[in-house]
Amino acid sequence: MAEIKVERLNAVALVTVHDPDKRNALTLDLSADLADAVADAEADESVHALVVTGTPPAFCAGANLTALGEAKEEGLRAIYEGFLAVARCKLPTIAAVGGQAVGAGLNLALAADLRFANPAARFDARFLRLGIHPGGGMTWMLQRAVGPQQATAMTLFGEVLDAHAAAAAGLVHRVVDGDHAALVDAAVEYACATAEVPRELLITTKRTMRATRALAAHAEAVSTEVIPQLASLESPEFAARLAATQTRISGTPGN
């Protein structure tokens, strides 16, 4: 049965697109359920990060072509909604890509903050080879991830990247040698580092990074950061951590 599976692993929500017989191709229902899963993770105060993956053998083979062919603008936007929810997510996100990420599946991978991949991963724009114009903001996301030249090679010339080529291009943050289970374990373990950080600070800092990425001048970034930084200095979390640090220093022999 096609579904979105969600597991809680420490402070991480593991979200899996599960329709392996159809290589996890996104339907209207799956996209809606994926968006709901992201919203539920954001609403859960104990969740600090999200890892999204697909049940092998694919990560996500794009949008269901029948649904895509029948879609008008409203339908296209509905199909986009699953990966756009990941792109909008206020929490840190990782895509664990353990197979083909094709078309809308590439969009789903691009929507995450980081991408981990194993040797089975393939990153394939493919829109043009199907006679379809790219959609869902793929051209914007891909150019920002790998630059205009590599994005052109993938989009217009059909270049497909394996895990190591994707890492060399800056599309993948880490290549994990091993099967899908090892890949997911590595991504979740990496995401668990966020459990040590106050959740609201993660959210605020991710929001700031999105804002400063579009700025042209260093001085603008300083001004953008100063207000949330001042707020963090007044937070009870900072006060508690400062007190713990001072206690640890004062208790060190020789001080």
ZILIN-V178454 format. One line per field, one symbol per residue. burial: I if it has 16 or more other C-alpha atoms within 10 Angstrom, else O. Layout:
burial->???
This chain:
burial->OIOIIIOOOOIIIIIIIIIIOOIIIIIIOIIIIIIIIIIOIIOOOOIIIIIIIIIIIIIIIIIIOOOIOOOOOOOIOIIIIIIIIIIOIIIIIIIIIIIIIIIIIIIIIIIIIIIIIIIIIIIIIIIOOOOOOIOIOIIOIIOOIIOOOIIIOIIOOIIIIIIIOIIOIOIIIIIIOOOIOOIIOIIIOOIIOIIOOOIOIIIIIIOOOOOIOOOOOOOOIOOIIOOOOOOIOOOOOOOOOOOOOOOOOOOOOOO
